[in-house]
Amino acid sequence: MSTESAEADTASLVDFPEEHSGHFVQEFDLSHHEAKDKVRLWIPYAESNDYQEISNVKIEVSDESVEYQVTEDELGNKMIYVEWPADQKDRKLTYSFDVTRKRVDKPEFNEEEAIDKDEFAQYLTGSKLVPIGDEMKELSDEISQEDATVEDKVRAIYKWIFDNMVRNDDVVGCGTGDALDSIASLDGKCTDIHSVFIGLTRAQGIPSREVFGVRMKDEDGDVTGSQHCWVEYYQPGTGWVAIDVADVLKMVLNKELDKSSPEAQTYYDYYYGNLDPMRVAFSTGRDLTLNPEQEAGPVNQFGYPYAEVDGQALDCYQAEDFGYHFDYQLAE
């Protein structure tokens, strides 16, 4: 095969359509949980933004005497909230919506400006599982040159994660996102891998944030376990730039690619600044206080539904025990 043919062949790997549309149906049934006081449920609520259009939203509670609310937390994450008393045995809710998601294309980078650290303060501080301390700063300094531009620093961090980390399919869900543990093990899933990115970029004074959502499919099917996390960093003079190095490492694992292969390099180049349209975003942030406030302490991330029975949090990774099921249907 000629070089031109090989390049054309690998380019087709990331030749995504400009947009992708489908219909989500999320069903919740918490009737089986024994409660002495109450059962509370918070569900991530998808909103329209520059890259996705949400429409045909329907929320149905099985017992019409039970009311739900659509609320918002301090970071702007919207959610559906419903509360059932202990003697309410029928605890079912269905949330459905249509989505058209646009492909994210890499922006043209403009001349860098100074970062207003006050404006971006929430994207520069650490969290419980992503501490921005001496250990994180030391590694971040080692990876990125002190006098480099923001883009140079981020590219160095992106490359370090790609070169040194691997996806571990044995991790439950998307992972907990413990950045220091993931640096020590050099593996994980999307939240773990991107927590490392968040820690290393913020340690350099570069604003960054995780985006939590669910994957869309190219066919009808069950997406109960299709949660995903990607990241954005702020490029001064340009704006927020999308990154998904976790998906690069997923392709390397699933396709058994050598990281130096043309296929792996194609994914590596693409997912710096570009995103496929096969995802819908729900929320951002860590250590969250939901609205109304939960009883069991800060929520690590809100890509999954969250529920409490008598103030005790359910395990969001155990969908069947929790009581939720997600279906996806391609748009007609």
C-alpha positions in Angstrom: 0.0 0.0 0.0 1.3 3.5 -0.9 1.9 6.1 1.8 -1.0 8.2 0.3 -3.3 5.2 0.4 -2.3 4.4 4.0 -2.9 8.0 5.1 -6.3 8.0 3.3 -7.2 4.7 5.0 -6.4 5.9 8.5 -8.1 9.2 7.9 -11.3 7.3 7.4 -11.2 6.2 11.0 -12.1 9.7 12.2 -14.3 10.7 9.3 -17.3 11.3 11.5 -20.6 12.9 10.3 -21.3 16.5 11.1 -24.1 15.5 13.5 -25.8 12.5 15.0 -29.4 12.3 16.2 -31.3 9.9 18.5 -33.8 9.4 21.2 -33.0 8.5 24.8 -35.4 6.8 27.2 -34.3 6.5 30.9 -36.4 4.4 33.1 -36.1 4.4 36.9 -37.8 2.1 39.4 -36.8 2.4 43.0 -39.9 0.5 44.3 -37.8 -2.4 45.7 -35.8 -0.3 48.2 -36.9 -0.6 51.8 -37.1 2.8 53.5 -38.1 4.0 56.9 -38.1 7.7 56.0 -37.8 8.6 52.3 -36.3 7.8 48.9 -34.7 10.7 46.9 -33.6 10.6 43.3 -31.5 13.1 41.3 -31.1 12.6 37.5 -28.7 14.5 35.2 -30.8 16.7 32.9 -29.5 17.3 29.4 -29.5 20.8 28.1 -29.0 22.4 24.7 -25.7 24.1 24.1 -23.4 25.0 21.2 -22.9 21.3 20.3 -26.2 19.6 21.2 -29.9 20.4 20.7 -32.3 18.8 23.2 -36.0 18.6 22.4 -39.1 16.6 23.0 -38.4 16.3 26.7 -40.9 14.2 28.6 -40.8 13.4 32.4 -43.5 11.0 33.7 -43.9 9.8 37.3 -46.0 6.7 37.7 -48.0 8.1 40.7 -49.4 11.6 39.7 -49.6 12.6 43.3 -45.8 12.7 43.4 -44.3 15.8 41.9 -40.8 16.3 40.4 -38.7 19.4 40.0 -36.1 20.5 37.5 -33.4 22.2 39.5 -29.9 23.6 39.1 -26.8 23.5 41.2 -24.2 26.2 41.8 -22.1 25.1 38.8 -25.1 25.3 36.4 -25.8 21.6 36.2 -29.5 20.9 35.8 -31.2 17.9 37.3 -34.5 16.2 37.8 -35.4 15.7 41.5 -38.1 13.6 42.9 -38.8 12.4 46.5 -41.0 9.6 47.7 -42.1 9.0 51.3 -41.3 5.6 52.8 -44.9 4.5 52.5 -45.0 5.2 48.8 -44.4 1.8 47.3 -44.7 2.8 43.6 -41.5 4.7 42.8 -41.1 4.9 39.1 -40.1 7.7 36.7 -39.4 7.9 33.0 -37.3 10.6 31.4 -37.0 10.8 27.6 -35.6 13.3 25.1 -34.4 13.7 21.5 -30.9 14.9 20.9 -29.0 16.1 17.9 -25.3 16.3 18.6 -22.8 18.2 16.5 -19.2 17.1 15.8 -16.6 19.3 17.5 -14.0 20.5 15.1 -10.7 21.8 16.3 -10.6 25.6 16.4 -8.0 27.8 14.9 -5.7 28.9 17.7 -5.3 32.7 18.1 -2.5 34.5 19.8 -2.4 33.7 23.5 -3.6 36.2 26.1 -3.2 36.2 29.9 -5.5 33.9 31.9 -7.7 35.8 34.3 -7.3 33.5 37.3 -10.2 35.1 39.2 -12.6 34.4 36.3 -11.5 30.8 36.0 -10.9 30.1 39.7 -13.3 27.1 39.8 -11.4 25.4 37.0 -8.0 25.9 38.7 -8.6 24.4 42.1 -8.3 20.8 43.3 -11.0 18.4 44.5 -11.0 15.5 47.0 -9.7 13.0 44.4 -7.7 15.5 42.2 -5.6 17.4 44.7 -3.3 20.1 43.3 -0.5 19.7 45.7 3.3 19.2 45.6 3.2 15.7 44.1 1.0 16.9 41.2 2.9 20.1 40.7 6.3 18.3 40.6 5.1 15.8 37.9 3.4 18.6 35.9 6.6 20.7 36.0 8.6 17.7 34.9 6.3 17.1 31.9 5.9 20.7 30.7 8.6 23.3 30.2 8.4 26.3 32.6 8.6 28.9 29.8 6.3 27.0 27.3 3.1 28.4 26.0 -0.3 27.1 27.3 -0.7 25.1 24.1 2.9 23.6 24.5 2.2 22.6 28.1 -1.2 21.0 27.3 0.3 19.1 24.3 3.1 17.8 26.5 0.6 16.6 29.1 -1.6 15.0 26.5 1.4 13.2 25.0 2.6 12.1 28.5 -0.8 10.5 29.2 -0.9 8.8 25.8 2.7 7.5 26.1 2.5 6.3 29.7 -1.1 5.3 30.5 -3.4 2.5 29.4 -7.1 1.8 29.6 -8.0 -0.9 32.1 -11.4 -2.5 31.3 -11.5 -4.2 34.7 -12.3 -0.8 36.3 -15.9 -0.5 37.4 -17.9 2.1 35.5 -15.9 5.1 34.4 -13.6 4.8 37.4 -13.6 7.0 40.5 -11.2 9.6 39.1 -8.6 9.4 41.8 -5.8 11.2 40.0 -2.8 10.3 42.2 -3.8 6.6 42.3 -4.1 6.7 38.5 -0.7 8.2 38.1 0.7 5.5 40.4 -1.0 2.7 38.4 -0.8 4.4 35.0 -4.2 2.9 34.1 -7.9 3.4 34.5 -11.0 4.3 32.5 -12.1 7.7 31.2 -12.7 9.5 34.5 -9.4 8.2 35.9 -7.4 9.1 32.8 -9.0 12.5 32.5 -8.6 13.3 36.2 -4.9 13.0 35.6 -5.2 15.5 32.7 -7.2 17.9 35.0 -4.6 17.6 37.8 -1.6 18.2 35.6 -3.1 21.1 33.6 -4.5 22.9 36.7 -1.1 22.5 38.4 0.3 24.6 35.5 -2.4 27.3 36.1 -4.3 26.2 33.0 -8.1 26.1 33.5 -9.6 22.7 32.7 -12.9 20.8 33.3 -14.4 17.4 32.9 -17.6 16.9 31.0 -19.8 13.9 31.9 -22.4 12.3 29.7 -23.5 9.2 27.8 -22.4 7.8 24.5 -24.8 7.6 21.5 -24.8 4.6 19.2 -25.1 4.0 15.5 -27.9 1.5 16.2 -30.8 1.0 18.6 -29.8 -0.5 21.9 -29.2 -0.6 25.6 -26.9 2.3 26.8 -27.3 1.7 30.5 -23.6 1.4 30.9 -22.5 3.8 28.3 -21.5 6.7 30.5 -18.4 8.7 29.3 -16.2 11.5 30.4 -14.1 13.9 28.3 -12.3 17.2 29.1 -11.9 20.7 27.9 -9.1 23.2 28.7 -9.1 26.9 28.2 -6.8 28.1 25.5 -6.4 31.9 26.1 -7.3 33.9 23.0 -9.3 31.0 21.6 -11.7 29.5 24.2 -12.5 26.0 25.5 -10.7 23.2 23.5 -12.0 19.6 23.7 -9.7 16.7 24.5 -10.5 12.9 24.7 -7.2 11.1 25.3 -9.2 8.3 27.1 -10.9 7.5 23.8 -7.5 7.3 22.1 -6.4 4.8 24.7 -9.7 2.9 24.3 -9.0 2.5 20.6 -5.5 1.3 21.3 -6.8 -1.4 23.7 -9.8 -2.5 21.7 -8.0 -2.6 18.4 -4.8 -4.0 19.9 -2.8 -1.1 18.3 0.8 -0.3 18.8 0.9 3.3 20.0 3.4 4.2 17.2 1.1 2.7 14.5 -0.5 5.0 11.9 -4.0 4.1 13.2 -3.1 5.0 16.8 -1.5 8.3 15.7 -4.6 9.1 13.7 -6.8 8.8 16.8 -4.1 10.7 18.8 -4.1 13.6 16.4 -7.9 13.7 16.1 -8.9 13.7 19.8 -6.8 16.8 20.6 -9.3 19.5 19.7 -11.9 17.4 17.9 -14.8 15.2 19.2 -17.0 12.7 17.4 -20.8 13.5 17.6 -21.6 10.2 19.3 -22.1 11.6 22.8 -24.5 13.8 24.8 -23.2 16.0 27.7 -25.0 16.2 31.0 -22.8 17.9 33.6 -19.4 19.1 34.8 -17.6 19.4 38.1 -16.5 17.3 41.1 -17.4 17.2 44.8 -20.9 18.5 43.9 -23.7 19.7 46.1 -26.9 18.8 44.3 -30.2 20.8 44.5 -31.9 20.1 46.8 -28.8 19.2 48.8 -28.1 15.5 49.4 -27.4 14.1 52.9 -24.5 11.7 52.2 -21.8 14.3 51.4 -20.4 15.7 48.2 -21.1 13.8 45.0 -17.9 12.8 43.2 -19.3 13.4 39.7 -22.8 13.6 38.2 -22.6 11.6 35.0 -24.7 8.9 36.6 -28.0 9.2 38.5 -27.8 9.7 42.2 -30.2 8.4 44.9 -30.4 8.2 48.6 -32.5 5.8 50.8 -32.9 7.2 54.3 -29.9 9.4 53.7 -27.6 6.6 52.4 -26.3 6.8 48.9 -27.0 4.0 46.4 -24.2 2.6 44.3 -24.7 4.3 41.0 -22.5 1.8 39.2 -24.9 -1.1 40.0 -27.7 -0.2 37.6 -29.9 -3.2 38.4 -29.7 -2.9 42.2 -30.1 0.9 41.9 -33.1 0.6 39.6 -32.4 2.2 36.3 -32.2 1.3 32.6 -31.3 3.4 29.5 -32.4 2.8 25.9 -31.3 4.6 22.8 -33.0 4.7 19.5 -31.6 6.2 16.2 -33.5 9.1 14.8 -35.8 8.1 11.9 
